[in-house]
C-alpha cells in the first residue's frame, strides 16, 4: 500500500448519483428533481472523519448501475486515474454494490488496487482491504456474488411487470409525460399532437427530419422540458414509437392500448416509421 491508514490518508468517495426527474408543475413550468442520496453519503463521510481514517479529497458520482455490462461510469474511471496518479490513496464506498455487482469484475479490480497500491473500504459491509484478515478477498467475492444475485432478481421482476402489463394491453410508462399525450396517456395534448402530425406528413413527403427540428428550434417550439431546442434523435424516437397509433410493442408484436388515443393514422405512421428506420439520417 502506497499510503498508511491514518489521519492523512486521502480518500476518493465513490457515490451513486440519482437520475434527475422532470416534473411539470400546474403552471406549466418544468422542475428538475434529483432524488437525494446525501444522507447516505454523509454517513460515509462522517464515519471516515469521526474514526480518524483520513480525509475525503474527491467524490465521484455516477448515475449508471454497477451491474449493467458496458454501463458508462466515467467518474469511476476518473477515480482509478486519480489513484494511479497518486492524487488519492484509496476508494471508499458505502457498500460493495456501489463499486461493482458483477463477480467477473472482482479480480480485475483487486489487480488494479494491488498494482496501484490502493485501498478499498466499504462501510456497510465492514470490509477494508487494509486489514490483516486473510479472508478479505473471499468476503469481497461473496458480497459481490450476493449483489449480483439481487440485481438479477430485480431485473427479472421488472421484466415480469412489463410482460404482465403488455399482456393486459397497458402502456409501460417511464415516469414522465410523453410528448403529445397527457401523463396518464388517456388524452392528447392537442398542440403537441398537431405538430407531430404535421412533422409525420413532412417526413412522408420526403422532408429531412433534421430540417424539421431546425425549423422548430428557430421558431421556439417548446420541447417537453420547456426549452426550444429540438434534436433529430428525439423527434425520430417519438415518430417511430407505436404510441403514435395508440399501441405498444412487445416481443415484435403491436398491442392495442384501448385507452390511448392515436396521434397519427396507422398507414401514415407505418410509412414514416419505415422511412426513419430504413434510412437513418445524421444530424443534430
C-alpha positions as CSV (number, residue, x, y, z in Angstrom):
1,X,0.0,0.0,0.0
2,X,1.4,3.4,-1.0
3,X,0.0,5.2,2.0
4,X,-0.6,4.0,5.5
5,X,-4.0,4.2,7.1
6,X,-4.3,7.3,9.3
7,X,-5.5,10.9,9.6
8,X,-3.6,11.9,6.4
9,X,-4.9,9.2,4.2
10,X,-6.5,10.6,1.1
11,X,-9.8,9.1,0.1
12,X,-11.8,9.2,-3.0
13,X,-15.5,8.6,-2.2
14,X,-17.4,6.6,-4.9
15,X,-21.0,7.7,-4.6
16,X,-24.2,6.9,-6.5
17,X,-25.9,9.9,-8.2
18,X,-29.6,9.6,-8.8
19,X,-31.1,10.2,-12.2
20,X,-32.9,13.6,-12.4
21,X,-36.6,13.6,-12.9
22,X,-38.5,16.3,-14.7
23,X,-41.9,17.3,-13.3
24,X,-44.3,19.6,-15.0
25,X,-45.9,21.9,-12.4
26,X,-49.5,23.1,-12.6
27,X,-48.4,26.4,-14.1
28,X,-46.7,24.6,-17.0
29,X,-43.1,25.2,-15.8
30,X,-40.7,22.3,-15.6
31,X,-38.9,21.5,-12.4
32,X,-35.9,19.1,-12.3
33,X,-35.8,17.0,-9.2
34,X,-32.9,14.8,-8.2
35,X,-33.5,12.0,-5.7
36,X,-31.2,12.8,-2.8
37,X,-28.6,10.3,-1.6
38,X,-26.9,13.0,0.5
39,X,-27.8,11.4,3.9
40,X,-26.2,8.1,2.8
41,X,-23.1,10.0,1.5
42,X,-22.8,11.9,4.8
43,X,-22.8,8.6,6.7
44,X,-19.7,7.6,4.9
45,X,-18.0,11.0,5.2
46,X,-18.8,11.2,8.9
47,X,-17.5,7.7,9.6
48,X,-14.2,8.4,7.9
49,X,-13.9,11.7,9.8
50,X,-15.1,10.5,13.2
51,X,-12.8,7.4,13.2
52,X,-9.7,9.4,12.1
53,X,-9.4,7.4,9.0
54,X,-8.2,10.3,6.8
55,X,-9.8,12.9,4.6
56,X,-12.1,12.7,1.5
57,X,-10.3,14.8,-1.1
58,X,-12.6,14.0,-4.0
59,X,-16.0,12.4,-4.7
60,X,-17.1,10.5,-7.8
61,X,-20.8,10.2,-8.7
62,X,-22.2,8.1,-11.5
63,X,-25.8,7.5,-12.4
64,X,-25.3,4.2,-14.1
65,X,-25.7,0.9,-12.2
66,X,-22.6,-1.1,-11.3
67,X,-24.3,-4.2,-12.6
68,X,-25.2,-3.4,-16.2
69,X,-22.4,-4.7,-18.6
70,X,-20.9,-1.8,-20.5
71,X,-22.6,0.8,-18.3
72,X,-20.9,4.2,-18.7
73,X,-19.3,5.1,-15.4
74,X,-16.9,7.9,-16.3
75,X,-16.4,9.1,-12.7
76,X,-15.4,5.6,-11.6
77,X,-12.8,5.6,-14.3
78,X,-11.6,9.1,-13.0
79,X,-11.2,7.6,-9.6
80,X,-8.9,4.9,-10.9
81,X,-6.9,7.6,-12.8
82,X,-6.6,9.7,-9.7
83,X,-5.5,6.6,-7.7
84,X,-2.8,5.8,-10.3
85,X,-1.7,9.4,-10.3
86,X,-1.3,9.5,-6.6
87,X,-4.0,12.1,-6.0
88,X,-5.9,9.7,-3.8
89,X,-4.7,6.8,-1.8
90,X,-7.9,4.7,-1.7
91,X,-11.5,4.4,-2.7
92,X,-14.3,4.4,-0.1
93,X,-17.9,3.3,-0.7
94,X,-21.0,2.8,1.4
95,X,-21.3,-0.8,0.2
96,X,-19.6,-3.2,-2.2
97,X,-22.5,-2.9,-4.7
98,X,-21.6,0.8,-5.2
99,X,-18.3,-0.4,-6.7
100,X,-19.5,-3.5,-8.6
101,X,-22.3,-6.0,-8.8
102,X,-20.5,-8.4,-11.1
103,X,-18.3,-11.3,-9.9
104,X,-16.2,-11.2,-13.1
105,X,-15.0,-7.7,-12.1
106,X,-13.7,-8.5,-8.6
107,X,-10.3,-9.9,-9.6
108,X,-9.6,-7.1,-12.2
109,X,-10.5,-4.5,-9.5
110,X,-8.2,-6.2,-6.9
111,X,-5.4,-6.4,-9.5
112,X,-5.8,-2.7,-10.2
113,X,-5.7,-1.9,-6.5
114,X,-2.6,-4.1,-5.9
115,X,-0.8,-2.6,-8.9
116,X,-1.6,1.0,-7.8
117,X,-1.0,0.3,-4.1
118,X,-4.6,1.4,-3.4
119,X,-7.1,0.6,-0.7
120,X,-10.8,-0.2,-0.7
121,X,-13.2,0.5,2.1
122,X,-16.9,-0.5,2.3
123,X,-18.7,1.0,5.3
124,X,-21.9,-1.0,5.4
125,X,-20.1,-4.3,4.6
126,X,-17.4,-3.7,7.2
127,X,-14.7,-4.6,4.7
128,X,-11.3,-2.9,4.4
129,X,-8.6,-4.2,2.2
130,X,-6.0,-2.6,4.6
131,X,-6.9,-5.1,7.3
132,X,-4.9,-8.2,8.1
133,X,-7.9,-10.5,7.7
134,X,-6.8,-13.3,5.3
135,X,-10.4,-13.8,4.3
136,X,-10.9,-10.2,3.0
137,X,-10.8,-11.2,-0.7
138,X,-13.1,-14.2,-0.1
139,X,-15.6,-11.9,1.7
140,X,-15.4,-9.5,-1.2
141,X,-16.2,-12.2,-3.7
142,X,-19.2,-13.4,-1.5
143,X,-20.6,-9.8,-1.2
144,X,-20.3,-9.1,-4.9
145,X,-22.0,-12.5,-5.7
146,X,-24.9,-11.6,-3.4
147,X,-25.2,-8.1,-5.0
148,X,-25.2,-9.8,-8.5
149,X,-27.9,-12.2,-7.5
150,X,-30.0,-9.3,-6.1
151,X,-29.5,-7.3,-9.3
152,X,-30.6,-10.3,-11.4
153,X,-33.7,-10.8,-9.3
154,X,-34.6,-7.2,-9.6
155,X,-34.1,-7.3,-13.4
156,X,-36.3,-10.4,-13.7
157,X,-39.0,-8.7,-11.6
158,X,-39.1,-5.6,-13.8
159,X,-39.3,-7.8,-16.9
160,X,-42.2,-9.8,-15.4
161,X,-44.1,-6.5,-14.7
162,X,-43.5,-5.4,-18.2
163,X,-44.8,-8.7,-19.6
164,X,-47.9,-8.6,-17.4
165,X,-48.7,-5.0,-18.5
166,X,-48.1,-5.9,-22.1
167,X,-50.5,-8.9,-22.0
168,X,-53.2,-6.7,-20.4
169,X,-52.7,-4.0,-23.1
170,X,-51.3,-1.4,-20.8
171,X,-48.6,1.1,-21.6
172,X,-45.3,0.8,-19.6
173,X,-44.5,4.4,-18.8
174,X,-41.2,5.9,-17.9
175,X,-42.5,8.1,-15.1
176,X,-42.5,11.2,-17.2
177,X,-45.2,12.6,-19.6
178,X,-44.8,11.6,-23.2
179,X,-44.9,14.3,-25.8
180,X,-48.3,14.5,-27.4
181,X,-50.1,12.7,-24.6
182,X,-51.2,13.6,-21.1
183,X,-49.4,11.9,-18.2
184,X,-52.0,9.1,-18.0
185,X,-51.9,8.5,-21.8
186,X,-55.7,8.8,-22.0
187,X,-55.9,12.2,-23.8
188,X,-54.0,14.1,-26.4
189,X,-52.1,17.3,-25.7
190,X,-53.6,18.9,-28.9
191,X,-51.0,21.5,-29.8
192,X,-48.2,18.9,-29.5
193,X,-50.2,16.2,-31.3
194,X,-50.9,18.6,-34.2
195,X,-47.2,19.4,-34.8
196,X,-46.3,15.7,-34.6
197,X,-48.9,15.0,-37.2
198,X,-47.5,17.8,-39.4
199,X,-44.0,16.5,-38.9
200,X,-45.1,13.0,-39.9
201,X,-46.7,14.3,-43.1
202,X,-43.5,16.2,-44.0
203,X,-41.3,13.1,-43.5
204,X,-43.8,11.1,-45.6
205,X,-43.4,13.7,-48.3
206,X,-39.6,13.3,-48.2
207,X,-38.5,16.2,-46.0
208,X,-35.4,15.5,-43.9
209,X,-36.1,15.2,-40.2
210,X,-33.2,17.4,-39.2
211,X,-34.7,20.2,-41.3
212,X,-37.9,19.9,-39.3
213,X,-36.2,20.2,-35.9
214,X,-34.0,23.1,-37.1
215,X,-37.2,25.0,-38.1
216,X,-38.9,24.1,-34.8
217,X,-35.8,25.3,-32.9
218,X,-35.7,28.6,-34.8
219,X,-39.4,29.1,-34.2
220,X,-39.1,28.3,-30.4
221,X,-41.5,25.4,-30.4
222,X,-41.4,24.2,-26.8
223,X,-39.9,20.8,-26.0
224,X,-41.2,18.6,-23.2
225,X,-38.6,20.1,-21.0
226,X,-39.9,23.6,-21.8
227,X,-37.0,24.8,-23.8
228,X,-37.0,25.4,-27.6
229,X,-34.0,23.3,-28.7
230,X,-35.1,20.2,-30.7
231,X,-32.8,17.3,-31.6
232,X,-33.3,15.0,-34.6
233,X,-32.9,11.9,-32.4
234,X,-35.7,13.0,-30.1
235,X,-38.2,13.6,-32.9
236,X,-37.2,10.5,-34.7
237,X,-37.7,8.4,-31.5
238,X,-41.2,9.9,-31.0
239,X,-42.3,9.4,-34.5
240,X,-41.3,5.7,-34.7
241,X,-42.9,4.9,-31.4
242,X,-46.1,2.7,-31.5
243,X,-47.6,5.2,-29.1
244,X,-48.2,7.4,-32.2
245,X,-51.0,4.9,-33.2
246,X,-52.2,4.1,-29.6
247,X,-50.2,0.8,-29.4
248,X,-47.2,-0.6,-27.6
249,X,-44.7,-3.1,-29.0
250,X,-43.9,-6.3,-27.1
251,X,-41.7,-9.1,-28.5
252,X,-42.2,-7.8,-32.0
253,X,-46.0,-7.6,-31.8
254,X,-48.0,-4.4,-31.7
255,X,-50.6,-4.5,-29.0
256,X,-53.6,-2.1,-28.9
257,X,-54.0,0.1,-25.8
258,X,-57.6,0.8,-25.6
259,X,-57.4,4.0,-23.6
260,X,-54.6,5.6,-25.5
261,X,-55.7,7.9,-28.4
262,X,-53.7,7.7,-31.6
263,X,-51.8,10.8,-32.8
264,X,-51.2,9.5,-36.4
265,X,-53.3,7.4,-38.8
266,X,-51.7,4.0,-38.8
267,X,-51.0,3.9,-42.6
268,X,-49.1,7.2,-42.3
269,X,-47.2,6.0,-39.2
270,X,-46.2,2.8,-41.0
271,X,-44.8,4.7,-43.9
272,X,-43.0,7.2,-41.7
273,X,-41.6,4.5,-39.5
274,X,-40.3,2.5,-42.4
275,X,-38.5,5.6,-43.8
276,X,-36.9,6.5,-40.5
277,X,-35.8,3.0,-39.7
278,X,-34.6,2.1,-43.1
279,X,-32.9,5.4,-43.9
280,X,-31.5,6.9,-40.8
281,X,-30.1,10.4,-41.4
282,X,-27.3,12.0,-39.5
283,X,-28.0,15.3,-37.9
284,X,-28.0,17.3,-34.7
